[in-house]
Amino acid sequence: MAALVLLLVFLATAASGIPLFVSLLLSASAGVLAVGDLTLLKFVVQQFFGGMDLFSLMAIPFFTLAGSLMNASGLTDGLIDLSRLLVGRFRGGLGYVNVVASILFAGVNGSAAADASALGSILIPAMERDGFDRVYAAGITAGSSLVGPIIPPSVFMIIYAAMTNTSVGALFLGGVIPGLILGLAFMAMNFLYSRRYHVPPDSASGRVGGRQVLLRALPALVAPGIIMGGIVSGVVTPTESGVLAVLYILAVGLLLTRRLTLVGVWSSLLETVRLTSAVFMVMGAASAVSWVLKWERVPQRFGLLLMESGISSSPVLLLLTLSLITFLVGMFMEEVSALSVLTPIFFPLARASGVDPLHFGIVMTLNITIALITPPMGACVYIAAAVGKVELDALFRSIWPFVGVALLVLLLIIFFPPLVTFLPRALGVA
């Protein structure tokens, strides 16, 4: 009964335009009132603050700040130029550039929204000038931004690790191969599109010498090495690696490129506070909702239902079922809250069915990431439409092929767990 009341209150408050974390808190409180024990309300408050008070979550603002400082210091431009040098000369070159730049930028930021915003404002108009349809250009920008949370570092992976006590370093390494596969899948889409519509190579490719491009991009390429090198070697924690990345980008932007100003630093700090405070508030509120659901034994009842149906007896079938549920929830629920609410319910079921926590973490991360481009929520679609000046309805209609490709990659990851576990185990992290 309490779970049903919680769901109805959440749907009603979310539909009314109330901020998401408020909707979640009101839902948790309504669930407690339905239980009938008002003394339990104090646990809603405790869970709200406790859900934000996790040391591993401290890495999120530093990685967010690192990505914002990269944009402000001009290092992102160097990554785009390097991408043009590598793949711009092929037919439909700027489509490949879009994907490759997303892969390179993902190595510092870990945010799909930042990826779509930073790269879309530059590449969507350039792609249109090179013969791409503007809606397709916005679509591949939104699609390729999904690489951001899969290639380490990843905000979603940090949240999952904090909730399940899984190694952040192992998750980061586990996302490398799936992230590259996702990027290659979107490049294959661009290959077919470019051949069908006879899109020429990047018109700006080759204008600048390779040596000059490499020198310009080198400072940006060092940042992912600092992050992953420190974590994998065990020298620093993920949070400390984020701090080192921020200090490095500050030094490069202020002293080397000299394009980073104090105003730019202040703007980056404000943007980081705005983005990460929203994440933390949602996580805290979702933690309160999860506690109410656990009190009502929803995970146990759901697990019993799966056991009786025989789904939990097969790890693959269980992952397919949980992925379908996550996909449907992600269409109507903000990604951080969906991950925060579903993980405590799904994780025990996955463990009981013999699913590797690392494998399950990447499957959940990719599931939640795909939600960033699925209508009607699809945050990255809204961003790509805004920066590309594209009609939102047209972009939502054309985004489904990109969703389909991402789902095919998800199926590949589900059926072949070594794609996730090979790298962490080979490096002795998992």
N, C-alpha and C positions, 0 to 999 in steps of 0.2 A: 504493500500500500504506500509506504513512504517513498519508495523508488518511483512509483507512478506519479505521485504528487510532485516530486522533485522534477521529473521530466516535463510535466505539464507547465509548471511554473517557469522552468527554463525556456521552453518554447514561447510562452506568452511574453516574458520579459525581453528575450532576445529579439522577437519580432517587433516589439514596440520601440526599438532603437536605444534601449538602455545600454550603457557600456557593458562589455562582456563580463568583466570581473565582477561587476555589481549583480548581473544576472545570475552568475554562478553562486555568489554568496547568498542571494535571496533564495535560490533553489535549494542550497544546502540547509538554510534556516527553515524553509518550508518543509523539507524532509524530516527535520528534527521535530517540528511541531506535529507532523503527522504521526510520529512515533508516540508522542504524548508525554515525553519526559523533558521538561523545559531546562533541567539542569545540564542536559547534553549540549545546550547552546554554547557553553563555555569552550567545549572541544572544537566547535566550528572556528572560534576565534584563535584557539591554539594552533589548529591545523593551518589556518590562513597564514599566520606568521611563520610557523614551522616549515611550511612548504617553500618559503623563500630563503630560509636560514640554512642553506646547504653550501658547504665550502666549495664544492666542485662547480657550483653555478657562478662563482666569481669570475670564471674564465670568460663568460658570455660578454660582459661589457668591454673587456680588453680586446677580444677578437672583433667586436663591432666597431670599436674605436680605431683599431688598426686599419680596417677596410675604409672607414670614412677618411682617415688621414691619408691613405693612399690616393684617394680621389683628389683631395685638397692639394697634395704635393705634386700632382702630375704624373705619378708613377703608373697609373692606370693607362695613360696614353702610350707609355712605353710598351706595355703588354699588348695593346691593340696593334702597334706598329710591328712587333715581333710576330704576332699572328698573321699579319698581312705578308710578312716576309716568308713565313712557312707555307701558307696555303692560299694566299691571295692570287697567285698566278693561274690557278685552275679555274675552269668554267664555273661560274657561280661563286667566285672566290670569297665575296664578302659574307656569304652564308656560312662558309667554313670558318672564316675569321670570327664570326659571331660566336660559334661554338667553342673554338680553340681559346678565344679570349675569356670566355666564361670558365673554362677549365683552369686557365692560369690565374684568373682573379679569385677563383674558389679557394686556392691554396692559402689565402690570407684571411678572407672575410667569413665564409661559411654561411652567408645569408643570400637566399635567392632574390629577395626583394631588392637588396642593395645592388646585386648583379644586374637585374633587369633595369633598374633606374640608371645606374652609371653607364652601362654599355648601350642601352637602348637609345638614350638621348643622342649618342654619337653615331651609332651604326644604322638605325632605322632610316634616317634621311639619306645616308650614304648609299644604303642598299637600294632605295627607291631610285636614286640617280643612276645606279648601275643597271637598272632594268627589272628589279624585283617589284612585285606587287607589294604595296605598302602594308596591306593586311598580313600577307605572308611574312614580311620582314618583322612585324610586331609579333607574329605567332612564333617564329623561330627564336626571337629574343626571349619571349616568355618561356618557351620550351627549354632552351639551353640553360636558362637560369636555374633549372632544377638540379643542374650539376653542383651548384653552390653548396647545398647542405649535404651532399654525398661525398664529394672530395673534401678531405680534412683541411682545416678544422670545421666543425659543424655544431651549430647551436642545438639542433634536434638531438644529436648524439650525446651532447653534454647533459641535456635534460633526461634522456633515457638512462644514461649512466648513473646520474644522481638518484634516480628512482629505483634502480635495480642492483646497485653496487657492482656494475660491470666496469671493466677497465676502460677508461677513456682512450688511452693510447691504442689498445687493441681495436676498439671501435673505429678510431681514425684510420688505422691501417686497413681494417676490413672494408672500409668504404672506397679505397683507392681503385680497385679493379672494377667494382660495379659503377663507380662514377665515370671511369674511362669508357666502359661499355655503353653507358647512357649517352655520352658525348659522341661516340662512333655511330650510334643508332640515329642520332639527329643529323649527323653528317651524311649518312646514307640517304636520309630523307631529302636533304639538300641536293645531293647528287641527282636523284630522280627528278626533282623539281627543275633543276638547272638544265637538264637534258631535254625535258619536255617543253620548257618555255624558252630555250636557247639563250639563257642568261650568260653574258660575257664574263671574262675574268675581272677581278677588281681593277678599276681604272687607275687607282693610286698605287697599285703594287709595283715595286721595282723603282720607284722614284728616288728612294733613299738607299744608299749602299748598305750591304749586309753588316759590315763591321760597325758602322755608325748605329744601326738599329740594335745590334746586340749590346753595345756599350750602354745605350740608353735604357734597355730593358733589364740589364744585369742587376741594378739595385733592387728592382721589384722582385726578381727571381730569387734573391737571397732570403727574403722574408719567409717564404714557405719552408726553406731549408732550416731556418732558425726554429720555426715552430715544430716541425716534425722531427728534426734532428735531436732537439733537446728532449722531446717526449720519449722517442724510441730509445735513445741512449740511457734514459733514466736520470739524466743530469738535473732536469727541472720537471715540475708538475705542469699540467696543461695551463693552469692559471699563470704560473711563472713564465711559461713560454709566450703567453699572450702579452704579459708585461714587457718581456724582451722585444717582442715584435713591435709594440707601440714605441718603445724607446729608440729602436733602430730606425723606424720610419720617421720619427720626429727628427732624428739626427740627419738623415738623408734629405728630408724635405727642407729643413732649415739651413743646413750647411752645404749640401751638395747641389741639389736642383735649385734651391733658394726660391722655390715657388710656393712654399708653405709660409704663410704669415701668421701672426698672432691672432688676427681675426679669423683665419681659417681654422686654427687650432680651437678657438673658442666655439666656432660653429660646429666643429666635429664633436666637441664635448657635449654641446647641447643636443645634437642629433643622437648621440649615444645614450644620454640620459633619457631622452624621449622614447627611444626604441626599447631599451632594456628595462625601463621601469614598467612599460606595458607588459613585457614578457613576464617579469617577476610578479606583477599583480595578478595576472591570469593564472600563473603557476600556483600561487598561494590559494586563490579561490578554487581552482580545480582540485587542489589537495583536500580542501574541505569537502567538496562534493564526493571525492573518492572515499573519504572516511565514512561519510553517511552511507554510501553504497556498500562498503565493507561491513558496517554495523548491521545493515539489513541482509547481509550474507548474499548479496547479488553475485559476486564472483563464484561462490560455491554453488549457487543454484544454476548459474550459467554453465559451469563446469559439469555439473550433474546432467544437465540437458545434453551437452555434447557427448558425454560418456554413453548415455542411453541411446543416442542416435548412432554411435559407433564412429563419429568423426574424429574424436580424440585419439583413437587407436592408430591412426596414420599421421605422422608428422607433416607430410606434404598436404594431405587433405585438411588438416587443422590449419595450417598456414594459409591455404587458399580460402578457407572459410573466414578466418580472422581478417585477411586482407580485404575480402569483399565487404565485411562489416565496416572496416576502417575506411574504405573507399566511399561508402555511402554516408558515413558520419562526416567524413572530411568535406563532402560536398556542401554541408550545411553548418559546419562548425569550424571556428577558427583553429588553426593548426596546432598551436601550442596547447590550447585547452583540450583538443581532441587527444593529443599525445599524452597529456598529463592525466586525463580521465581514463583512457583505455588501457594504458600500460599496466597499472596495478591490477586490472581485471584479467588481461590477457597473459601477462608474464607467468603467473603460476601455472596456468593451463599449458603453456608452451613447455615449461620445464618438466611438468608431469608427463608430457608426451614424448620427452626425449629430445626436444629441439635445443640446439646449442644457443645459449644466451647471446653470444656474439652474432650468430646468424639471425636470430630473431630481432636483435637490435637494428641490423641493417635493413631487414625486411620492413620493420615498423617505420624506420626513418624514410625509406623510399616511398612507402605508402602515404605517409603524412606529407612528404614533399610533393607527390603527384597532386595532392589536394590543392596545391598552390595554383594550379592551372585548370581545375575542374569547376565548371559553373555550378551554382551561381555565386559561390564565395570567391574562389580563384584570385587571390590577392595579386599575383604576378600578372594576371591578365589585365586587371585594372591599371597597374603601373605601366605596362607596355602600351596600353591604349592611350594613357595620358601623355607619356613622353613621346609617343609616336604620332599623336594626333590622329588616332584611328577611332572610328565608331565602335563603341563597346559591343553592341549587338553583333556587328559583323565579325569582330574578333572572337567572340564567344562561339559563333557558328563555325568558324574555321579552326578552332583550337583542338577539336576532337581527334584529328589525325596525330597530333603531338601527344595527346593523352593516351591514344592507342599504342604508340611506340613505347612510351614510358611503361605502360602496363605489360607489354611484351618483355621488356627488360626485367620487370618485377617477377614475371613468371620464370624467366631464366635463372634469376637469383634463387627463387624458391626451390626449383628442381635441382640446382647444382650448388649446394652449400659450399664446396671448396672454393668457389669464386670469391667468397667472403673470408673463409677461414685460412686459406693458403698463406697469404702474406703475413698475417700476425704470427702464425705458427712457425713459418720459415725464419722469421726474425726473433723468435723466442719471446714474443710479447704475450701471446695467448697461452 
